[in-house]
């Protein structure tokens, strides 16, 4: 999301100048880069470590382009997603409000 915004700010047109594809797992993404099927992958810091250990290079972090940007991968189990959905929605709303406060104050 952040990188798409930065690319747009730089004058690029998403899906014309640059394409994004979603794959089913971090491992699938890493393999796509390794095989040359994708040029870049975005991943969390833990996966970055694994990528480096497997011979891939880290070209940069979102924080290199957007000052103060934290790693923001959020995961949950299917059970929690189904049973605690209301709480998770409230959590995400709080994250978005915090982000808005950071950007505007």
Jmol script that loads the backbone (N, CA, C; Angstrom):
load data "model"
ATOM      1  N   UNK A   1       0.825  -1.177   0.000  1.00  0.00           N
ATOM      2  CA  UNK A   1       0.000   0.000   0.000  1.00  0.00           C
ATOM      3  C   UNK A   1       0.876   1.250   0.000  1.00  0.00           C
ATOM      4  N   UNK A   2       1.859   1.308   0.874  1.00  0.00           N
ATOM      5  CA  UNK A   2       2.736   2.475   0.955  1.00  0.00           C
ATOM      6  C   UNK A   2       3.542   2.614  -0.321  1.00  0.00           C
ATOM      7  N   UNK A   3       4.110   1.520  -0.795  1.00  0.00           N
ATOM      8  CA  UNK A   3       4.924   1.595  -2.005  1.00  0.00           C
ATOM      9  C   UNK A   3       4.083   1.972  -3.213  1.00  0.00           C
ATOM     10  N   UNK A   4       2.853   1.492  -3.293  1.00  0.00           N
ATOM     11  CA  UNK A   4       1.983   1.899  -4.405  1.00  0.00           C
ATOM     12  C   UNK A   4       1.765   3.400  -4.367  1.00  0.00           C
ATOM     13  N   UNK A   5       1.525   3.940  -3.184  1.00  0.00           N
ATOM     14  CA  UNK A   5       1.340   5.379  -3.047  1.00  0.00           C
ATOM     15  C   UNK A   5       2.580   6.158  -3.456  1.00  0.00           C
ATOM     16  N   UNK A   6       3.746   5.684  -3.036  1.00  0.00           N
ATOM     17  CA  UNK A   6       4.995   6.344  -3.396  1.00  0.00           C
ATOM     18  C   UNK A   6       5.254   6.266  -4.894  1.00  0.00           C
ATOM     19  N   UNK A   7       4.921   5.143  -5.510  1.00  0.00           N
ATOM     20  CA  UNK A   7       5.083   5.015  -6.959  1.00  0.00           C
ATOM     21  C   UNK A   7       4.143   5.975  -7.694  1.00  0.00           C
ATOM     22  N   UNK A   8       2.913   6.076  -7.209  1.00  0.00           N
ATOM     23  CA  UNK A   8       1.974   7.032  -7.811  1.00  0.00           C
ATOM     24  C   UNK A   8       2.484   8.456  -7.663  1.00  0.00           C
ATOM     25  N   UNK A   9       2.993   8.786  -6.477  1.00  0.00           N
ATOM     26  CA  UNK A   9       3.551  10.128  -6.247  1.00  0.00           C
ATOM     27  C   UNK A   9       4.719  10.416  -7.189  1.00  0.00           C
ATOM     28  N   UNK A  10       5.436   9.373  -7.595  1.00  0.00           N
ATOM     29  CA  UNK A  10       6.568   9.529  -8.508  1.00  0.00           C
ATOM     30  C   UNK A  10       6.127   9.576  -9.970  1.00  0.00           C
ATOM     31  N   UNK A  11       4.796   9.503 -10.194  1.00  0.00           N
ATOM     32  CA  UNK A  11       4.272   9.619 -11.553  1.00  0.00           C
ATOM     33  C   UNK A  11       4.029   8.305 -12.269  1.00  0.00           C
ATOM     34  N   UNK A  12       4.196   7.198 -11.577  1.00  0.00           N
ATOM     35  CA  UNK A  12       3.963   5.904 -12.214  1.00  0.00           C
ATOM     36  C   UNK A  12       2.486   5.548 -12.157  1.00  0.00           C
ATOM     37  N   UNK A  13       2.038   4.808 -13.145  1.00  0.00           N
ATOM     38  CA  UNK A  13       0.659   4.337 -13.205  1.00  0.00           C
ATOM     39  C   UNK A  13       0.656   2.857 -12.858  1.00  0.00           C
ATOM     40  N   UNK A  14      -0.046   2.533 -11.769  1.00  0.00           N
ATOM     41  CA  UNK A  14      -0.128   1.143 -11.319  1.00  0.00           C
ATOM     42  C   UNK A  14      -0.882   0.335 -12.370  1.00  0.00           C
ATOM     43  N   UNK A  15      -0.418  -0.841 -12.667  1.00  0.00           N
ATOM     44  CA  UNK A  15      -0.937  -1.776 -13.663  1.00  0.00           C
ATOM     45  C   UNK A  15      -0.660  -1.336 -15.092  1.00  0.00           C
ATOM     46  N   UNK A  16       0.050  -0.228 -15.276  1.00  0.00           N
ATOM     47  CA  UNK A  16       0.541   0.149 -16.598  1.00  0.00           C
ATOM     48  C   UNK A  16       2.069   0.171 -16.565  1.00  0.00           C
ATOM     49  N   UNK A  17       2.619   0.999 -15.685  1.00  0.00           N
ATOM     50  CA  UNK A  17       4.075   1.103 -15.569  1.00  0.00           C
ATOM     51  C   UNK A  17       4.659   0.021 -14.673  1.00  0.00           C
ATOM     52  N   UNK A  18       3.881  -0.445 -13.746  1.00  0.00           N
ATOM     53  CA  UNK A  18       4.322  -1.463 -12.788  1.00  0.00           C
ATOM     54  C   UNK A  18       3.129  -2.352 -12.449  1.00  0.00           C
ATOM     55  N   UNK A  19       3.382  -3.635 -12.283  1.00  0.00           N
ATOM     56  CA  UNK A  19       2.319  -4.587 -11.943  1.00  0.00           C
ATOM     57  C   UNK A  19       2.606  -5.221 -10.588  1.00  0.00           C
ATOM     58  N   UNK A  20       1.568  -5.471  -9.847  1.00  0.00           N
ATOM     59  CA  UNK A  20       1.660  -6.177  -8.576  1.00  0.00           C
ATOM     60  C   UNK A  20       0.883  -7.476  -8.708  1.00  0.00           C
ATOM     61  N   UNK A  21       1.459  -8.552  -8.209  1.00  0.00           N
ATOM     62  CA  UNK A  21       0.748  -9.825  -8.171  1.00  0.00           C
ATOM     63  C   UNK A  21       0.746 -10.321  -6.739  1.00  0.00           C
ATOM     64  N   UNK A  22      -0.310 -10.958  -6.361  1.00  0.00           N
ATOM     65  CA  UNK A  22      -0.420 -11.538  -5.029  1.00  0.00           C
ATOM     66  C   UNK A  22      -0.259 -13.041  -5.149  1.00  0.00           C
ATOM     67  N   UNK A  23       0.570 -13.594  -4.293  1.00  0.00           N
ATOM     68  CA  UNK A  23       0.780 -15.031  -4.265  1.00  0.00           C
ATOM     69  C   UNK A  23       0.325 -15.578  -2.920  1.00  0.00           C
ATOM     70  N   UNK A  24       0.246 -16.885  -2.815  1.00  0.00           N
ATOM     71  CA  UNK A  24      -0.371 -17.504  -1.644  1.00  0.00           C
ATOM     72  C   UNK A  24       0.500 -17.579  -0.403  1.00  0.00           C
ATOM     73  N   UNK A  25       1.808 -17.336  -0.531  1.00  0.00           N
ATOM     74  CA  UNK A  25       2.650 -17.430   0.657  1.00  0.00           C
ATOM     75  C   UNK A  25       3.947 -16.668   0.433  1.00  0.00           C
ATOM     76  N   UNK A  26       4.634 -16.366   1.535  1.00  0.00           N
ATOM     77  CA  UNK A  26       5.930 -15.710   1.445  1.00  0.00           C
ATOM     78  C   UNK A  26       6.920 -16.593   0.690  1.00  0.00           C
ATOM     79  N   UNK A  27       6.845 -17.891   0.893  1.00  0.00           N
ATOM     80  CA  UNK A  27       7.741 -18.812   0.198  1.00  0.00           C
ATOM     81  C   UNK A  27       7.497 -18.769  -1.308  1.00  0.00           C
ATOM     82  N   UNK A  28       6.235 -18.713  -1.729  1.00  0.00           N
ATOM     83  CA  UNK A  28       5.924 -18.621  -3.160  1.00  0.00           C
ATOM     84  C   UNK A  28       6.487 -17.340  -3.759  1.00  0.00           C
ATOM     85  N   UNK A  29       6.397 -16.267  -3.003  1.00  0.00           N
ATOM     86  CA  UNK A  29       6.920 -14.987  -3.477  1.00  0.00           C
ATOM     87  C   UNK A  29       8.438 -15.080  -3.625  1.00  0.00           C
ATOM     88  N   UNK A  30       9.105 -15.653  -2.630  1.00  0.00           N
ATOM     89  CA  UNK A  30      10.557 -15.792  -2.679  1.00  0.00           C
ATOM     90  C   UNK A  30      10.964 -16.633  -3.890  1.00  0.00           C
ATOM     91  N   UNK A  31      10.249 -17.698  -4.157  1.00  0.00           N
ATOM     92  CA  UNK A  31      10.565 -18.559  -5.293  1.00  0.00           C
ATOM     93  C   UNK A  31      10.341 -17.834  -6.615  1.00  0.00           C
ATOM     94  N   UNK A  32       9.317 -16.990  -6.698  1.00  0.00           N
ATOM     95  CA  UNK A  32       9.060 -16.225  -7.924  1.00  0.00           C
ATOM     96  C   UNK A  32      10.234 -15.297  -8.229  1.00  0.00           C
ATOM     97  N   UNK A  33      10.789 -14.670  -7.199  1.00  0.00           N
ATOM     98  CA  UNK A  33      11.954 -13.801  -7.393  1.00  0.00           C
ATOM     99  C   UNK A  33      13.173 -14.641  -7.783  1.00  0.00           C
ATOM    100  N   UNK A  34      13.367 -15.722  -7.085  1.00  0.00           N
ATOM    101  CA  UNK A  34      14.524 -16.588  -7.363  1.00  0.00           C
ATOM    102  C   UNK A  34      14.501 -17.090  -8.809  1.00  0.00           C
ATOM    103  N   UNK A  35      13.321 -17.422  -9.328  1.00  0.00           N
ATOM    104  CA  UNK A  35      13.187 -17.953 -10.685  1.00  0.00           C
ATOM    105  C   UNK A  35      13.121 -16.851 -11.745  1.00  0.00           C
ATOM    106  N   UNK A  36      13.096 -15.582 -11.317  1.00  0.00           N
ATOM    107  CA  UNK A  36      13.008 -14.491 -12.281  1.00  0.00           C
ATOM    108  C   UNK A  36      11.597 -14.199 -12.760  1.00  0.00           C
ATOM    109  N   UNK A  37      10.597 -14.785 -12.101  1.00  0.00           N
ATOM    110  CA  UNK A  37       9.204 -14.553 -12.475  1.00  0.00           C
ATOM    111  C   UNK A  37       8.673 -13.250 -11.890  1.00  0.00           C
ATOM    112  N   UNK A  38       9.383 -12.701 -10.908  1.00  0.00           N
ATOM    113  CA  UNK A  38       9.045 -11.414 -10.288  1.00  0.00           C
ATOM    114  C   UNK A  38      10.355 -10.681 -10.042  1.00  0.00           C
ATOM    115  N   UNK A  39      10.317  -9.366 -10.169  1.00  0.00           N
ATOM    116  CA  UNK A  39      11.522  -8.569  -9.981  1.00  0.00           C
ATOM    117  C   UNK A  39      11.773  -8.219  -8.522  1.00  0.00           C
ATOM    118  N   UNK A  40      10.718  -7.990  -7.780  1.00  0.00           N
ATOM    119  CA  UNK A  40      10.812  -7.509  -6.401  1.00  0.00           C
ATOM    120  C   UNK A  40       9.735  -8.200  -5.591  1.00  0.00           C
ATOM    121  N   UNK A  41      10.033  -8.403  -4.318  1.00  0.00           N
ATOM    122  CA  UNK A  41       8.983  -8.895  -3.425  1.00  0.00           C
ATOM    123  C   UNK A  41       8.969  -8.033  -2.191  1.00  0.00           C
ATOM    124  N   UNK A  42       7.820  -7.874  -1.598  1.00  0.00           N
ATOM    125  CA  UNK A  42       7.668  -7.154  -0.343  1.00  0.00           C
ATOM    126  C   UNK A  42       7.344  -8.183   0.727  1.00  0.00           C
ATOM    127  N   UNK A  43       8.045  -8.100   1.849  1.00  0.00           N
ATOM    128  CA  UNK A  43       7.871  -9.085   2.903  1.00  0.00           C
ATOM    129  C   UNK A  43       8.206  -8.481   4.249  1.00  0.00           C
ATOM    130  N   UNK A  44       7.933  -9.233   5.284  1.00  0.00           N
ATOM    131  CA  UNK A  44       8.243  -8.733   6.623  1.00  0.00           C
ATOM    132  C   UNK A  44       9.709  -8.984   6.956  1.00  0.00           C
ATOM    133  N   UNK A  45      10.171  -8.414   8.051  1.00  0.00           N
ATOM    134  CA  UNK A  45      11.594  -8.486   8.384  1.00  0.00           C
ATOM    135  C   UNK A  45      12.077  -9.913   8.632  1.00  0.00           C
ATOM    136  N   UNK A  46      11.265 -10.744   9.232  1.00  0.00           N
ATOM    137  CA  UNK A  46      11.656 -12.132   9.452  1.00  0.00           C
ATOM    138  C   UNK A  46      11.870 -12.866   8.144  1.00  0.00           C
ATOM    139  N   UNK A  47      10.991 -12.641   7.185  1.00  0.00           N
ATOM    140  CA  UNK A  47      11.150 -13.253   5.872  1.00  0.00           C
ATOM    141  C   UNK A  47      12.342 -12.647   5.130  1.00  0.00           C
ATOM    142  N   UNK A  48      12.647 -11.384   5.407  1.00  0.00           N
ATOM    143  CA  UNK A  48      13.827 -10.763   4.816  1.00  0.00           C
ATOM    144  C   UNK A  48      15.088 -11.493   5.228  1.00  0.00           C
ATOM    145  N   UNK A  49      15.147 -11.864   6.482  1.00  0.00           N
ATOM    146  CA  UNK A  49      16.294 -12.629   6.984  1.00  0.00           C
ATOM    147  C   UNK A  49      16.401 -13.957   6.244  1.00  0.00           C
ATOM    148  N   UNK A  50      15.279 -14.644   6.092  1.00  0.00           N
ATOM    149  CA  UNK A  50      15.268 -15.933   5.393  1.00  0.00           C
ATOM    150  C   UNK A  50      15.679 -15.744   3.933  1.00  0.00           C
ATOM    151  N   UNK A  51      15.198 -14.675   3.301  1.00  0.00           N
ATOM    152  CA  UNK A  51      15.563 -14.403   1.909  1.00  0.00           C
ATOM    153  C   UNK A  51      17.066 -14.200   1.774  1.00  0.00           C
ATOM    154  N   UNK A  52      17.643 -13.422   2.676  1.00  0.00           N
ATOM    155  CA  UNK A  52      19.102 -13.195   2.634  1.00  0.00           C
ATOM    156  C   UNK A  52      19.866 -14.495   2.825  1.00  0.00           C
ATOM    157  N   UNK A  53      19.408 -15.328   3.747  1.00  0.00           N
ATOM    158  CA  UNK A  53      20.083 -16.592   4.011  1.00  0.00           C
ATOM    159  C   UNK A  53      20.014 -17.526   2.803  1.00  0.00           C
ATOM    160  N   UNK A  54      18.998 -17.328   1.960  1.00  0.00           N
ATOM    161  CA  UNK A  54      18.866 -18.192   0.783  1.00  0.00           C
ATOM    162  C   UNK A  54      19.506 -17.583  -0.461  1.00  0.00           C
ATOM    163  N   UNK A  55      20.212 -16.466  -0.288  1.00  0.00           N
ATOM    164  CA  UNK A  55      20.955 -15.899  -1.403  1.00  0.00           C
ATOM    165  C   UNK A  55      20.311 -14.713  -2.101  1.00  0.00           C
ATOM    166  N   UNK A  56      19.129 -14.299  -1.685  1.00  0.00           N
ATOM    167  CA  UNK A  56      18.507 -13.118  -2.280  1.00  0.00           C
ATOM    168  C   UNK A  56      19.009 -11.867  -1.574  1.00  0.00           C
ATOM    169  N   UNK A  57      18.931 -10.744  -2.249  1.00  0.00           N
ATOM    170  CA  UNK A  57      19.410  -9.482  -1.686  1.00  0.00           C
ATOM    171  C   UNK A  57      18.238  -8.625  -1.212  1.00  0.00           C
ATOM    172  N   UNK A  58      18.464  -7.866  -0.152  1.00  0.00           N
ATOM    173  CA  UNK A  58      17.483  -6.905   0.339  1.00  0.00           C
ATOM    174  C   UNK A  58      17.808  -5.564  -0.316  1.00  0.00           C
ATOM    175  N   UNK A  59      16.937  -5.112  -1.195  1.00  0.00           N
ATOM    176  CA  UNK A  59      17.168  -3.861  -1.925  1.00  0.00           C
ATOM    177  C   UNK A  59      16.820  -2.647  -1.073  1.00  0.00           C
ATOM    178  N   UNK A  60      15.915  -2.808  -0.146  1.00  0.00           N
ATOM    179  CA  UNK A  60      15.527  -1.700   0.714  1.00  0.00           C
ATOM    180  C   UNK A  60      14.337  -2.080   1.558  1.00  0.00           C
ATOM    181  N   UNK A  61      14.052  -1.228   2.502  1.00  0.00           N
ATOM    182  CA  UNK A  61      12.898  -1.405   3.381  1.00  0.00           C
ATOM    183  C   UNK A  61      11.942  -0.244   3.144  1.00  0.00           C
ATOM    184  N   UNK A  62      10.676  -0.457   3.406  1.00  0.00           N
ATOM    185  CA  UNK A  62       9.711   0.623   3.209  1.00  0.00           C
ATOM    186  C   UNK A  62      10.153   1.861   3.977  1.00  0.00           C
ATOM    187  N   UNK A  63      10.718   1.674   5.166  1.00  0.00           N
ATOM    188  CA  UNK A  63      11.179   2.808   5.977  1.00  0.00           C
ATOM    189  C   UNK A  63      12.290   3.595   5.287  1.00  0.00           C
ATOM    190  N   UNK A  64      12.988   2.985   4.317  1.00  0.00           N
ATOM    191  CA  UNK A  64      13.993   3.713   3.546  1.00  0.00           C
ATOM    192  C   UNK A  64      13.344   4.756   2.640  1.00  0.00           C
ATOM    193  N   UNK A  65      12.087   4.537   2.309  1.00  0.00           N
ATOM    194  CA  UNK A  65      11.359   5.415   1.387  1.00  0.00           C
ATOM    195  C   UNK A  65      10.306   6.260   2.088  1.00  0.00           C
ATOM    196  N   UNK A  66       9.805   5.766   3.205  1.00  0.00           N
ATOM    197  CA  UNK A  66       8.763   6.444   3.981  1.00  0.00           C
ATOM    198  C   UNK A  66       9.252   6.500   5.419  1.00  0.00           C
ATOM    199  N   UNK A  67       9.823   7.628   5.800  1.00  0.00           N
ATOM    200  CA  UNK A  67      10.444   7.773   7.123  1.00  0.00           C
ATOM    201  C   UNK A  67       9.504   7.360   8.250  1.00  0.00           C
ATOM    202  N   UNK A  68      10.029   6.588   9.174  1.00  0.00           N
ATOM    203  CA  UNK A  68       9.264   6.190  10.354  1.00  0.00           C
ATOM    204  C   UNK A  68       8.279   5.070  10.123  1.00  0.00           C
ATOM    205  N   UNK A  69       8.299   4.446   8.948  1.00  0.00           N
ATOM    206  CA  UNK A  69       7.340   3.383   8.659  1.00  0.00           C
ATOM    207  C   UNK A  69       7.732   2.107   9.395  1.00  0.00           C
ATOM    208  N   UNK A  70       6.827   1.547  10.173  1.00  0.00           N
ATOM    209  CA  UNK A  70       7.139   0.301  10.888  1.00  0.00           C
ATOM    210  C   UNK A  70       6.817  -0.918  10.027  1.00  0.00           C
ATOM    211  N   UNK A  71       7.342  -2.044  10.399  1.00  0.00           N
ATOM    212  CA  UNK A  71       6.918  -3.292   9.779  1.00  0.00           C
ATOM    213  C   UNK A  71       5.488  -3.550  10.251  1.00  0.00           C
ATOM    214  N   UNK A  72       4.617  -3.885   9.337  1.00  0.00           N
ATOM    215  CA  UNK A  72       3.200  -3.916   9.738  1.00  0.00           C
ATOM    216  C   UNK A  72       2.483  -5.193   9.323  1.00  0.00           C
ATOM    217  N   UNK A  73       3.147  -6.292   9.259  1.00  0.00           N
ATOM    218  CA  UNK A  73       2.488  -7.535   8.903  1.00  0.00           C
ATOM    219  C   UNK A  73       1.639  -7.985  10.094  1.00  0.00           C
ATOM    220  N   UNK A  74       0.367  -8.168   9.842  1.00  0.00           N
ATOM    221  CA  UNK A  74      -0.536  -8.617  10.899  1.00  0.00           C
ATOM    222  C   UNK A  74      -1.108  -9.964  10.491  1.00  0.00           C
ATOM    223  N   UNK A  75      -1.013 -10.921  11.375  1.00  0.00           N
ATOM    224  CA  UNK A  75      -1.545 -12.242  11.079  1.00  0.00           C
ATOM    225  C   UNK A  75      -2.408 -12.717  12.233  1.00  0.00           C
ATOM    226  N   UNK A  76      -3.292 -13.624  11.928  1.00  0.00           N
ATOM    227  CA  UNK A  76      -4.126 -14.242  12.946  1.00  0.00           C
ATOM    228  C   UNK A  76      -4.525 -15.625  12.445  1.00  0.00           C
ATOM    229  N   UNK A  77      -5.033 -16.427  13.333  1.00  0.00           N
ATOM    230  CA  UNK A  77      -5.508 -17.746  12.916  1.00  0.00           C
ATOM    231  C   UNK A  77      -6.919 -17.614  12.350  1.00  0.00           C
ATOM    232  N   UNK A  78      -7.319 -18.580  11.570  1.00  0.00           N
ATOM    233  CA  UNK A  78      -8.685 -18.594  11.022  1.00  0.00           C
ATOM    234  C   UNK A  78      -9.694 -18.607  12.166  1.00  0.00           C
ATOM    235  N   UNK A  79      -9.406 -19.378  13.224  1.00  0.00           N
ATOM    236  CA  UNK A  79     -10.314 -19.470  14.368  1.00  0.00           C
ATOM    237  C   UNK A  79     -10.494 -18.098  15.026  1.00  0.00           C
ATOM    238  N   UNK A  80      -9.399 -17.396  15.260  1.00  0.00           N
ATOM    239  CA  UNK A  80      -9.505 -16.062  15.862  1.00  0.00           C
ATOM    240  C   UNK A  80     -10.220 -15.101  14.927  1.00  0.00           C
ATOM    241  N   UNK A  81      -9.906 -15.192  13.640  1.00  0.00           N
ATOM    242  CA  UNK A  81     -10.560 -14.328  12.669  1.00  0.00           C
ATOM    243  C   UNK A  81     -12.073 -14.518  12.704  1.00  0.00           C
ATOM    244  N   UNK A  82     -12.505 -15.755  12.809  1.00  0.00           N
ATOM    245  CA  UNK A  82     -13.938 -16.040  12.830  1.00  0.00           C
ATOM    246  C   UNK A  82     -14.575 -15.725  14.183  1.00  0.00           C
ATOM    247  N   UNK A  83     -13.886 -16.029  15.286  1.00  0.00           N
ATOM    248  CA  UNK A  83     -14.479 -15.882  16.616  1.00  0.00           C
ATOM    249  C   UNK A  83     -14.273 -14.515  17.253  1.00  0.00           C
ATOM    250  N   UNK A  84     -13.283 -13.780  16.807  1.00  0.00           N
ATOM    251  CA  UNK A  84     -12.967 -12.487  17.422  1.00  0.00           C
ATOM    252  C   UNK A  84     -12.983 -11.359  16.397  1.00  0.00           C
ATOM    253  N   UNK A  85     -13.799 -11.519  15.377  1.00  0.00           N
ATOM    254  CA  UNK A  85     -13.798 -10.559  14.275  1.00  0.00           C
ATOM    255  C   UNK A  85     -14.059  -9.138  14.745  1.00  0.00           C
ATOM    256  N   UNK A  86     -15.042  -8.922  15.597  1.00  0.00           N
ATOM    257  CA  UNK A  86     -15.359  -7.572  16.068  1.00  0.00           C
ATOM    258  C   UNK A  86     -14.156  -6.918  16.747  1.00  0.00           C
ATOM    259  N   UNK A  87     -13.465  -7.662  17.592  1.00  0.00           N
ATOM    260  CA  UNK A  87     -12.290  -7.122  18.275  1.00  0.00           C
ATOM    261  C   UNK A  87     -11.175  -6.819  17.279  1.00  0.00           C
ATOM    262  N   UNK A  88     -11.007  -7.679  16.279  1.00  0.00           N
ATOM    263  CA  UNK A  88      -9.977  -7.449  15.274  1.00  0.00           C
ATOM    264  C   UNK A  88     -10.284  -6.223  14.413  1.00  0.00           C
ATOM    265  N   UNK A  89     -11.547  -6.021  14.099  1.00  0.00           N
ATOM    266  CA  UNK A  89     -11.946  -4.820  13.349  1.00  0.00           C
ATOM    267  C   UNK A  89     -11.645  -3.576  14.183  1.00  0.00           C
ATOM    268  N   UNK A  90     -11.975  -3.603  15.465  1.00  0.00           N
ATOM    269  CA  UNK A  90     -11.674  -2.469  16.345  1.00  0.00           C
ATOM    270  C   UNK A  90     -10.171  -2.219  16.424  1.00  0.00           C
ATOM    271  N   UNK A  91      -9.395  -3.286  16.477  1.00  0.00           N
ATOM    272  CA  UNK A  91      -7.940  -3.172  16.507  1.00  0.00           C
ATOM    273  C   UNK A  91      -7.434  -2.481  15.236  1.00  0.00           C
ATOM    274  N   UNK A  92      -7.968  -2.895  14.092  1.00  0.00           N
ATOM    275  CA  UNK A  92      -7.532  -2.298  12.830  1.00  0.00           C
ATOM    276  C   UNK A  92      -7.960  -0.834  12.737  1.00  0.00           C
ATOM    277  N   UNK A  93      -9.147  -0.518  13.200  1.00  0.00           N
ATOM    278  CA  UNK A  93      -9.601   0.882  13.217  1.00  0.00           C
ATOM    279  C   UNK A  93      -8.665   1.719  14.084  1.00  0.00           C
ATOM    280  N   UNK A  94      -8.263   1.176  15.225  1.00  0.00           N
ATOM    281  CA  UNK A  94      -7.324   1.893  16.101  1.00  0.00           C
ATOM    282  C   UNK A  94      -5.993   2.110  15.388  1.00  0.00           C
ATOM    283  N   UNK A  95      -5.521   1.113  14.658  1.00  0.00           N
ATOM    284  CA  UNK A  95      -4.281   1.268  13.882  1.00  0.00           C
ATOM    285  C   UNK A  95      -4.413   2.378  12.853  1.00  0.00           C
ATOM    286  N   UNK A  96      -5.528   2.412  12.145  1.00  0.00           N
ATOM    287  CA  UNK A  96      -5.739   3.444  11.129  1.00  0.00           C
ATOM    288  C   UNK A  96      -5.843   4.836  11.757  1.00  0.00           C
ATOM    289  N   UNK A  97      -6.501   4.931  12.891  1.00  0.00           N
ATOM    290  CA  UNK A  97      -6.594   6.225  13.580  1.00  0.00           C
ATOM    291  C   UNK A  97      -5.219   6.691  14.054  1.00  0.00           C
ATOM    292  N   UNK A  98      -4.430   5.751  14.538  1.00  0.00           N
ATOM    293  CA  UNK A  98      -3.075   6.090  14.968  1.00  0.00           C
ATOM    294  C   UNK A  98      -2.248   6.576  13.788  1.00  0.00           C
ATOM    295  N   UNK A  99      -2.355   5.885  12.677  1.00  0.00           N
ATOM    296  CA  UNK A  99      -1.626   6.284  11.477  1.00  0.00           C
ATOM    297  C   UNK A  99      -2.039   7.688  11.038  1.00  0.00           C
ATOM    298  N   UNK A 100      -3.335   7.949  11.068  1.00  0.00           N
ATOM    299  CA  UNK A 100      -3.822   9.286  10.702  1.00  0.00           C
ATOM    300  C   UNK A 100      -3.252  10.342  11.642  1.00  0.00           C
ATOM    301  N   UNK A 101      -3.227  10.066  12.934  1.00  0.00           N
ATOM    302  CA  UNK A 101      -2.673  10.990  13.906  1.00  0.00           C
ATOM    303  C   UNK A 101      -1.184  11.245  13.629  1.00  0.00           C
ATOM    304  N   UNK A 102      -0.448  10.188  13.363  1.00  0.00           N
ATOM    305  CA  UNK A 102       0.978  10.328  13.063  1.00  0.00           C
ATOM    306  C   UNK A 102       1.188  11.196  11.827  1.00  0.00           C
ATOM    307  N   UNK A 103       0.409  10.948  10.784  1.00  0.00           N
ATOM    308  CA  UNK A 103       0.592  11.689   9.533  1.00  0.00           C
ATOM    309  C   UNK A 103       0.172  13.153   9.647  1.00  0.00           C
ATOM    310  N   UNK A 104      -0.804  13.458  10.495  1.00  0.00           N
ATOM    311  CA  UNK A 104      -1.385  14.799  10.529  1.00  0.00           C
ATOM    312  C   UNK A 104      -1.050  15.613  11.760  1.00  0.00           C
ATOM    313  N   UNK A 105      -0.345  15.021  12.711  1.00  0.00           N
ATOM    314  CA  UNK A 105      -0.075  15.754  13.940  1.00  0.00           C
ATOM    315  C   UNK A 105       1.392  15.558  14.318  1.00  0.00           C
TER     316      UNK A 105
END
end "model"
wireframe off; spacefill off
backbone 0.3
color backbone group
